[in-house]
Amino acid sequence: MAHSPAAPPPPGPERRLWVLSITIALICIGLSALAFYKDYEKEGRFEGRLARVGESLYSSVELLSMHFPASELPCAGTWELSVLHWTRALAVIAAGMAGAALIGRFFGNELLWRLRAFRGNHVVVCGLTRLGQGLIAEFSLAGHRVVAIPNVSDEVAAATEAVQSGAAVLQTSPTTALHKARVGRASYLFAATEDDQANIAIGLHAVELARKDTPGAAQLHTLIHIADPQLRASLRRRAAFRSSGAAPRIAMFNAFDNCARLMLNNSPLDYIRIGPHEQRVVQIVLVGFGQLGEAVLTRAAMVGHYANLKRLRAIVIDRNAAEKSDRFRSRYPQFEHVCDLQFLHMDADEGSTRNRLSDLCNTHTAISTIAICFDSDSRAISLALALTDRLSPDVPIRVRINAESGLKALLRNSEFLRRLPSQITAFGSIRDACASKNWVDDDLDSMAKALHRDYVRRALESGRARPGDEATRPWEQLDDELVDSNRQAADHIFVKVRALGYHPSRPRDHDPSGLVEEFNPQEVELLAKMEHRRWMAERYLGGWTYGPIRDIKERISPYLSDWDDIPIEIQDYDRDFARIVPGVLSLAGLEIHR
């Protein structure tokens, strides 16, 4: 966010202005020279064609520069006079375009960011990392006005890329950058540098500035990228950014978590129906356990609660399994309550490991998915291709691809892979992490808000709502963790619908299958049990523990127990949740069909 080399303005508009102004100038010179030549020829002035051409060109330049004597213009009513008047007017336009191009060349970028900051409702991106560039590209493509603030380590090429993506780059010192960007009038601020501590500082400073700018402060959404899972888990457990209800607020986000959520939504682990009598367990095998692998595992644990009520099985294969197991379990000490987890110390490049993967997935006791989460694209695809010869074609292989590269095109176009379209799919690109649905998902938020309203209504009716209870605040004042909780519940609705053998559909699709407007008592009971298990996973992963007395501050709950051990009134909460699912989906423009 400090000083960095100046970014050039967008080459397209400036080049077009120059080309257009030069073209008009040449046309004006040509037409006016022709008019002068014909006039001089008619009057018999200047001996010889060459002399006449030279004088015509000279007179043309004099005319267009406004120095030609008006008394020497051709007589009124002649076509030469009309041409000269028109060319002189066009010359003024050409000069104006050239002036605008010059201003754009030297001041265009600064004028642009000042205009965007003045108008407000813009998007501020701090840090021109790959994530920052992805955010700039996505929001610019969606029609938002973006102001980018480079970090001290960002190079000229990064600033140039940001400008070419449609951003205005603000070059100034770190103490004034956010103030000049007028973050109080912005709609979004993303702190996306490579330094988590710097991102926190940017977020806190932005909120402080925005709160001073009272008229626009309520609209600012401040999102800070925290890459370190340990820090992210610690900040969440301590509610570091918990709001008192006043806007704006800070929310953490993580690019890897975004990719994991999209992957599990687009390619769910329950890719076949898992009914209440299904004996197989759902199993995810993670090969490579970096930040993305950990994000996929935690997201799978949140969403992996199915109608057979069997726990998700997760197997991690990594060269440093013991070390990574210790780190992961220290971050999520209650994880064993959520799913069955096993770390295997193996090298994925060895043939014995590939044989083990085959044995783990070619089994009739599990519904398996393999997620290859290497940092190297070529290594990931190499392993995926090798596994296709060993695995049943029914076992999906999800391959992490870092960028929009030739390797990703290979996955789409290779004749060999076209025979396995449902087995190998790519995920985890920066484009996935920055997709607009991660920030603006009207359908998901409509469902989440409906779930929150229903929770507040039931809490008030039952008398369980206490004065100052943060969970019963209006949606706009909810703590970030509670907002995320409602969104997780909304995401899981689609798992529940699939569990009943139904599917969501939009009314315009004219789905011929039967419409489901409400669930029968058996379906309600099943979905209630699924919701309770999902809720427990959310709480355990959030650092909650079981205790006889509910203590929100200490994150203790007496309801972290099996279904049959919780009070009937708590079970009724989950049953009521199940009953409103059709209505909640309707808010997203969806119907349930058999």
Secondary structure, 3 states (H helix, E strand, C coil): CCCCCCCCCCHHHHHHHHHHHHHHHHHHHHHHHHHHHHHHHHHCCCCCHHHHHHHHHHHHHHHHCCCCCHHHCCCCCCHHHHHHHHHHHHHHHHHHHHHHHHHHHHHHHHHHHHHHHHHCCCEEEECCCHHHHHHHHHHHHCCCCEEEECCCCCCHHHHHHHHHCCCEECCCCCCCHHHHCCHHHCCEEEECCCCHHHHHHHHHHHHHHHHHCHHHHCCCEEEEECCCHHHHHHHHHCCCCCCCCCCCEEEEECHHHHHHHHHHHHCCCCCCCCCCCCCCEEEEEEECCCHHHHHHHHHHHHHCCCCCCCCCEEEEEECCHHHHHHHHHHHCCCHHHCCEEEEEECCCCCHHHHHHHHHHHCCCCEEEEEEECCCCHHHHHHHHHHHHCCCCCCCCEEEECCCCCHHHHHHHHCCCHHHCCCCEEEECCHHHHHCHHHCCCHHHHHHHHHHHHHHHHHHHHHCCCCCCCHHHCCHHHCCHHHHHHHHHHHHHHHHHHHHCCCEEECHHHCCCCCEECCCCHHHHHHHHHHHHHHHHHHHHHCCCEECCCCECCCCEECCCCCHHHCCHHHHHHHHHHHHCHHHHHHHCCCEEEC
